[in-house]
Structure formats: C-alpha cells, structure tokens
Amino acid sequence: MHTELNVKFCLDRGGIAGGDGQTHHGLLDIAYLRGVPNIVVLAPKDEGEMRDMMLTMLEAQWTVAMRYPRGNGIGADIDREPRLLEIGKGEILRDGGEVAIVAYGSMVHPSLAAAENLAKEGIEATVVNARFVKPLDAPLLLALARTKRLIVTVEEAYLAAGFGSAVLELLEENGLQDKVSRCAHGNS
C-alpha cells in the first residue's frame, strides 16, 4: 500500500504565508503531492495536533509529508503526551444540521468559528477536521455526502488538484456527486 521509502517531508509555510508576502505562499504543495504514489499528506489544525502528527510521521515506515503555516499557533494545549493518529482518519469536531464544513490544516479553527456564527443565525453545521488529504477519510466523507445537503471544503491552496478537488473526485468515483445539491470550495 505504501511506498517502501521511509522519507519525511515537513513543509513550512503551507498556505498563506502572512508577513513573508505573496512570493512565499505555499499554495501548490497539495496539488503536486497528491500525484505522488503511496504518499501520505497531512496537515495539523494546531500545535497540539502537530505533535501528534510528528509522532505519527516518525512511526510510519513510508513516505509522509506534513504541511503547516508560518508563524505562531493558536495556543492549543501541548502538555499531554503526543498520540498516534490513524492514517487517513479525520475527526468530527461539531455535529449537526444539513451542512458539513470539511476543513484541512490551518482552516479548521476558522471553520469552527464560522459554524458558531452560523448557529447564531439558526443554521447548524457539522465541522470535520479532515487531517489527511491523502488518503482521504473516504467512509466519513461518503457518509456526509449521503446525509448532508451541502458540503463546503475549506483549505489554503489552489482549487485545481487541491483538497476540495480530492473530495469532489471521491464523491464522483462513488456516484455521489449529484447527491449533494451543491459542493462548494472555500479556498483562501
């Protein structure tokens, strides 16, 4: 299933780079890494999850690439021991409603904030931390497509060959592209 090369890539400045300016935005890494056979591509939602991903990368005996933004974290708790993550497994952070916001990496916390704002308007939304762009959590994403009216993907990357495109490809491969009345991309 995985390549036999035990190589780890840590991709600093994944997404919008902030103070470094437009020439330092890391917006193409998802696109070029998705095409690499048998690679695992992941991104942490915060510094606590980054520790978990570092441990997971170190334990994996295949090629893994982790992208993360430049700058400070959000202030997540890093006192607990890091834990291994199941490869390709996302997590539901908020559950409810007919809308699912599926976020990747640094866009998870802004997506939680968006769901809170939507709730104030009477719109409940499920928020998923995808964690992995490759492999995707196909069982979770397909279940969302079968039960939600709208799926919104949120990422810091180009639309072409990005995370949202990977989700759309998964839905199409499983005949669910028309089940969701609208699949939107939220690219920063």
GIGI-V784138 format. One record per helix or strand. SS is the DSSP state (2 for helix, 1 for strand). FROM is the first residue (numbers start at 0). TO is the last residue. If there is no record, write none. Layout:
ss={SS SS}
from={FROM FROM}
to={TO TO}
This chain:
ss={1 1 2 2 1 2 1 2 1 1 1 2 1 1 2 1 2 1}
from={7 13 17 21 25 28 39 46 63 90 98 106 124 131 137 149 162 181}
to={11 14 19 23 25 33 42 58 67 93 102 119 128 133 146 154 172 186}
